[in-house]
Amino acid sequence: MKAPSCRLARLRTPIWLPTEPVFPPVSLANRDGLLAVGGDLSLERLLIAYASGIFPWPSEGMPLLWFAPHQRAVIRPDSLHVGRSLRKVVVRGPYQVKIDTVFPQVIAACSKIPRRHESGTWILPDMIEAYIALHEAGFAHSVETFLDGELVGGLYGVSLGGMFFGESMFAKTDDASKVAMVRLCEQLAAWGFDLVDGQVMNAHLERLGFALIPRSDYMATLMRSLETPTRRGKWSMESMT
């Protein structure tokens, strides 16, 4: 899941997207994973992007940027690392977890949460609007952690076939986002999902057991996963452990 970055990815010869919702091959991405520039955040273009192994990562003041990293941070839903203390919080802790009840609030919170060593956000107003549209169309989902009725953590992402593409998470209290991730992976494992895609590795994902795989392996898994019918529409917790 992406974190805001002040580092501008380098692209020697920018590939500007045409008006039509099409993308160049992911093999043309530069060493930072930047593939293309421009286009829009329409529902059709976003769905084509995710199905092609591509995701948007805007930078304020820049044209829209699209990425296909050479390595991808992923995990199988049944392989999430859940330590003893975190498991106690999940099972006996004070949090209540829900899915798809307050998606706009989750993405808004992700855009505002302060992050260590980072400034600004890539979740700009156009992104918020576009992903709320994806949610309303049944492709984007949020997992929400509540404490005494207050939203204190969560995450959101996009689902196609047997893949969940994580976008961002936030926590206002200890372990709130981790609890959301644990419950998400439990549910995805029960549904037979292949991978949770964290996109770009960070320390938080690494502690949870995410690993980097080559883009070629990622694309092969993605193509197989897209053969599974998409679980479209509002989700609910069905199989909790």
N, C-alpha and C positions, 0 to 999 in steps of 0.2 A: 504494500500500500504506500502510495506516494507521500512524501513530505515536501513542504515548500522549499525551494532552493533558489539562492541568489546566483548560482553558477549558470551562465548561459551556455547551453549545449552548442557545439560547433558543427556547422554544416558547410562544407566547402562550396558546394553548388546546390543551393536550395531547390528542392523539388516542389514546385508550386502546384497545388491541387486544382483541377478544373472545376467547373460548375457542377458537373455530374458527380454523384457520390461514389467515386472510385479511388483506389490507392495504388501506388507502385508496389512492386514486390518487397517484402520485408528484408530481403537480402541487400537492398540498396541503402539500408540505414547506415549512418556513419558510426564512428567508434563510440559515441555517446548514446547511440540508439535512436538518434533523431532521424526520422524518415522523411517527413513532409511538412509543408507549411501551408496555411490557408484553409480554405473550405469553411464549413460551418458545423454547428452542433445539432443538426437536424436529427430526428429519430432514425431515419433511414441510414444516414451516414454513420451514426454511432453504432448501430447494429452491424453494419458491414465492417466497420473498423474492428470491433471486438471479435467477430467471426473470422477476421483475417490476422489476428494476433497483434493488433495495433490499438493504442489508446491515446486520448488527448492528454496533454500536460501543459496547460497554458502558463504563460509568464506575463505578468501585467506590463502593458505598454508594447507588447510584441504581437505579431500575427499569431494565429492559432498554431500550436506545435503538436505534431503527432509522432509517437515513439513506438519502436519495436526493438527493445534491448537485445543485445547479443546473449545475455543470460537472464533467466527469469526466476524470481523467487516464488517457489510453489510448495505446497504440501498436500498430501492425501488427507482427506477429512478425518480418517481414522488414525492418523499418525501424529496428531497435535501433541506437543509435549505439555503435559499438565502435571506440575509438581504437587507434592502432598499438601502444601499450604494452600495453593490455588484450588485444588480439588475440594478442600474443606470449605472454602468460600463459596464455590459453585454449589455444593450440596447443602451446606448448612448455613451459609451466609445470609445477609439481610436483603440481598438483591432479588428483584423480580425481573424476569426477562420476557420480552414480547417481540414479535416480528410484525413489521409493516403496519404499525399503528400510528406512528408520528414521523414518517419519513422526512417531511420538510424540516422539522425541528432537528433531526439528526444531522442532515447535511449542513444546515445553518450552523449548528454547534461545531461541526468539523472545520468549518471555514473560519471560526473565531478562536479556537483553542490555541493558547500560546504553546510554542514548541521550542525546546532548548536548542540554542545555537542557530535558530532560524528566524527569519523575519518575513512578514507578509504571508500571503496565501495564494495557492493556485486555484482554489475553489472560488472563482469570481462569479459575479451575478449571472452571467450567461451560462456558466456551468450549472449553477443551482437550478436555474429555470429548465435547462435541458434534461437534467437528471430527474427532476420532478416529473417531467413529461414521460421519461422512460419508466418511472415508477407507476404513473397512471396508466401506462400501456401494458403494465404487468411484467416488465423486464428488469427493473431495478428494485432492490429490496433493502430494508434496514432491519438491524437487530438492535433492540433498545434495552438498556439496563435502567431500572427504576429503584429508587431508595425512598421509602415513605411517600410514594406517589410522585416523586420528582425525577425527571430524566437526568441521570448523572453520568451516562456513558453509552457508547454504542458504536456501530459501524454501518457502512452501506456499501453496496456493490451491484454488479450486473450479473445476471444469470442467463446463460445460453446453453442448451444441451446439458451435458454433464459437467459443466464448468461454472465456477463462481469467481468472478473477477472483482477482487476487493479494491475499493477505491480509497477509503480513508476511515479513521476511527478517532474517537475522542474519549477522554475520561476526566471527570471532575472529582472523583473519589478513587481511593485505592482499588485496583483490580477491576474497575467497572468495565473497561473495554476488553480486558482479558476474559472476563466472564461471558461477555457477548460473543467473543470469538469461540470459546469452548462450546457454548450452546449452539452456535451456528454449525460448527463442525460435527457435533453430535447429530444434528438434524440432517445435514448433507450426507453424512455416512449412512444414516437410516434410509435415505432416498437413493443411495447408490451413486453419488456424484464421484467423478474421477479426481478432480483437483480443485483446490482453492488457490487462485493466482494472486499473489501479493505484489506482482509487477516488479517493484524495485526493493532490494533487500535493505533492511535497517536493523538496528540492534534489537528492537522490540520483536520483530518477526523472527529473527534468529533465535532468540530465547524461547520462542514458541515452537521451534523445530522446523521452520521453513528452510529450504535448501535451494541453492542456485543450480539450474539445469541449463544446458545449451539451448539456444533458440530452436535448433533443428528438432531436438527431442520435444520441446514444448509444442511446436507446430504439429508434430505427428500426433501427440496426445489430443491436441485441440481438434484436429480434423476427425479423429475417432469419436471424440466426445460430442461433436455437433450432430452425429448420427442419432443421438438420443433425443427424444422429443423434449422441447423446452417446457419446464414447469412454470408456465406463464400464469400471471394473476397474483392476487394477494396470498401471501403465505401465512401459515399458522404453525405453532409448535405442535407436533404430532407424536414424536417419539423421544421423550426426555428420559435420561438415565439418572 
